[in-house]
Amino acid sequence: MGRIVKQLSDTTTKYYWYPGEKQEWIRAVVAVGTGGASAALLMLLTRNALAAVVTGCAVTLAVSGFNFGRRDAKALSGFPNLSDKAARRAAISHSGRAAWRASAHGVGGAVAAIVVLNLAHHGWVADWLLPVVPAVVGALAHQTGMIWEQLASTVASPGPAAAPAAKPSTE
């Protein structure tokens, strides 16, 4: 939960609460902005509304999927050991946020498919393949974001790996 604090006087402070963190709202605006800009640029260059909308939706879902993947990976790395009651409550909280992110991403893919289907077009590719492209790109970007976040982590091992066992000769 984010908040904005305004000092009205020496004794009065007013708090405005909004859902989410400011950084996440900025990332959402960047995702929508890059998708809109790519759609506008492609529309300007090709004059093809179907290609522009599919590309714009795919770019939006790719950027948001990457961000959701990074957030999911961060949440997984901080997942508590489920040995006590407080840890189980924290796990439920993490699961609720992950379910919310998954719902938001799923709704984004469904809305993109509906928008693509409602354009004036014809053909098998436009009817069956192109509506799915933004959701698939978003899902792949989500996985890429999770892997990207894990690249920075290090794992300690108890010692060097053992030498592989020699294979018996077949002579």
C-alpha positions as CSV (number, residue, x, y, z in Angstrom):
1,M,0.0,0.0,0.0
2,G,1.4,3.4,-1.0
3,R,0.7,6.7,0.6
4,I,1.1,10.4,-0.1
5,V,1.7,12.6,2.9
6,K,0.7,16.3,2.8
7,Q,1.5,18.6,5.7
8,L,-1.4,21.0,5.9
9,S,-0.3,22.9,9.0
10,D,2.0,22.3,12.0
11,T,-0.5,20.1,13.6
12,T,-2.4,18.6,10.7
13,T,-1.1,16.0,8.3
14,K,-3.3,14.5,5.6
15,Y,-2.6,11.0,4.2
16,Y,-3.7,9.7,0.8
17,W,-3.6,6.0,0.4
18,Y,-3.5,4.2,-2.9
19,P,-3.2,0.5,-3.8
20,G,0.3,-0.7,-4.7
21,E,3.6,1.0,-4.7
22,K,4.5,4.0,-6.8
23,Q,7.3,2.1,-8.6
24,E,4.8,-0.6,-9.7
25,W,2.4,2.0,-11.0
26,I,5.2,3.6,-13.0
27,R,6.1,0.2,-14.5
28,A,2.5,-0.3,-15.5
29,V,2.4,3.1,-17.2
30,V,5.6,2.2,-19.0
31,A,4.1,-1.1,-20.2
32,V,1.0,0.5,-21.5
33,G,3.0,3.4,-23.0
34,T,5.5,1.2,-24.9
35,G,2.6,-1.0,-26.2
36,G,0.7,2.1,-27.3
37,A,3.8,3.7,-28.9
38,S,4.7,0.5,-30.8
39,A,1.1,0.1,-32.0
40,A,1.0,3.8,-33.1
41,L,4.4,3.5,-34.9
42,L,3.4,0.3,-36.7
43,M,0.1,1.8,-37.7
44,L,1.9,4.8,-39.1
45,L,4.3,2.7,-41.0
46,T,2.1,-0.1,-42.3
47,R,-1.5,1.2,-42.1
48,N,-2.5,-2.3,-41.0
49,A,-4.7,-2.0,-37.8
50,L,-4.5,-5.8,-37.2
51,A,-0.7,-5.9,-37.1
52,A,-0.5,-2.7,-35.1
53,V,-3.0,-3.9,-32.4
54,V,-1.4,-7.4,-32.1
55,T,2.0,-5.9,-31.8
56,G,0.9,-3.2,-29.3
57,C,-0.9,-5.8,-27.2
58,A,2.1,-8.2,-27.4
59,V,4.6,-5.5,-26.3
60,T,2.3,-4.4,-23.4
61,L,1.9,-7.9,-22.2
62,A,5.7,-8.6,-22.7
63,V,6.7,-5.7,-20.5
64,S,4.1,-6.4,-17.9
65,G,4.8,-10.1,-18.0
66,F,8.6,-9.5,-17.4
67,N,7.8,-7.2,-14.5
68,F,5.3,-9.8,-13.0
69,G,7.9,-12.5,-13.4
70,R,10.5,-10.5,-11.6
71,R,8.1,-9.8,-8.7
72,D,7.1,-13.5,-8.6
73,A,10.7,-14.5,-8.4
74,K,11.4,-12.0,-5.6
75,A,8.4,-13.3,-3.7
76,L,9.6,-16.9,-4.1
77,S,13.1,-16.1,-2.9
78,G,11.7,-14.6,0.3
79,F,9.2,-17.4,0.9
80,P,9.4,-18.3,4.6
81,N,9.9,-21.7,6.1
82,L,6.5,-23.0,7.0
83,S,7.4,-24.2,10.6
84,D,5.4,-21.7,12.6
85,K,2.0,-19.9,12.5
86,A,3.4,-16.5,11.5
87,A,5.3,-18.1,8.6
88,R,2.2,-19.8,7.3
89,R,0.3,-16.4,7.5
90,A,3.1,-14.9,5.5
91,A,2.9,-17.7,2.9
92,I,-0.8,-17.1,2.5
93,S,-0.1,-13.4,2.0
94,H,2.5,-14.2,-0.7
95,S,0.1,-16.6,-2.4
96,G,-2.6,-14.0,-2.4
97,R,-0.4,-11.5,-4.1
98,A,0.8,-14.1,-6.6
99,A,-2.8,-15.0,-7.4
100,W,-3.7,-11.3,-8.0
101,R,-0.7,-10.9,-10.4
102,A,-1.7,-14.1,-12.2
103,S,-5.3,-12.9,-12.5
104,A,-4.2,-9.5,-13.8
105,H,-2.0,-11.0,-16.4
106,G,-4.6,-13.5,-17.5
107,V,-7.2,-10.8,-17.8
108,G,-4.7,-8.7,-19.8
109,G,-4.2,-11.7,-22.3
110,A,-8.0,-12.2,-22.5
111,V,-8.7,-8.5,-23.2
112,A,-5.9,-8.5,-25.9
113,A,-7.5,-11.5,-27.6
114,I,-11.0,-9.9,-27.5
115,V,-9.6,-6.6,-29.0
116,V,-7.8,-8.5,-31.8
117,L,-10.9,-10.6,-32.6
118,N,-13.1,-7.5,-32.8
119,L,-11.0,-5.9,-35.5
120,A,-12.2,-6.1,-39.1
121,H,-10.2,-9.0,-40.6
122,H,-10.6,-12.3,-42.4
123,G,-8.7,-15.6,-42.6
124,W,-7.6,-18.4,-40.4
125,V,-4.5,-16.7,-39.1
126,A,-6.4,-13.6,-38.0
127,D,-9.2,-15.6,-36.4
128,W,-7.3,-18.3,-34.6
129,L,-3.6,-17.5,-34.4
130,L,-3.2,-13.8,-33.9
131,P,-5.5,-13.4,-30.9
132,V,-3.3,-15.8,-28.9
133,V,0.0,-14.2,-29.8
134,P,-0.1,-11.4,-27.1
135,A,-0.9,-13.9,-24.3
136,V,1.9,-16.3,-25.4
137,V,4.4,-13.5,-25.6
138,G,3.3,-12.3,-22.2
139,A,3.7,-15.8,-20.7
140,L,7.2,-16.2,-22.2
141,A,8.1,-12.8,-20.9
142,H,6.9,-13.8,-17.4
143,Q,9.2,-16.8,-17.5
144,T,12.1,-14.6,-18.8
145,G,11.5,-12.2,-15.9
146,M,11.6,-15.0,-13.4
147,I,14.9,-16.3,-14.8
148,W,16.3,-12.8,-15.1
149,E,15.7,-12.2,-11.4
150,Q,17.3,-15.5,-10.5
151,L,20.4,-14.8,-12.5
152,A,21.6,-12.4,-9.8
153,S,21.3,-15.0,-7.0
154,T,24.2,-17.2,-5.9
155,V,24.2,-20.7,-4.5
156,A,26.8,-21.9,-2.1
157,S,27.9,-25.6,-2.2
158,P,29.7,-27.5,0.5
159,G,32.7,-28.1,-1.7
160,P,33.8,-28.7,-5.2
161,A,32.0,-31.2,-7.3
162,A,33.3,-34.8,-7.2
163,A,35.1,-36.1,-10.3
164,P,32.9,-38.2,-12.5
165,A,33.3,-42.0,-12.2
166,A,35.4,-43.6,-14.9
167,K,33.5,-45.6,-17.4
168,P,34.4,-49.3,-17.7
169,S,36.0,-50.1,-21.0
170,T,34.2,-52.4,-23.4
171,E,37.3,-53.9,-25.0
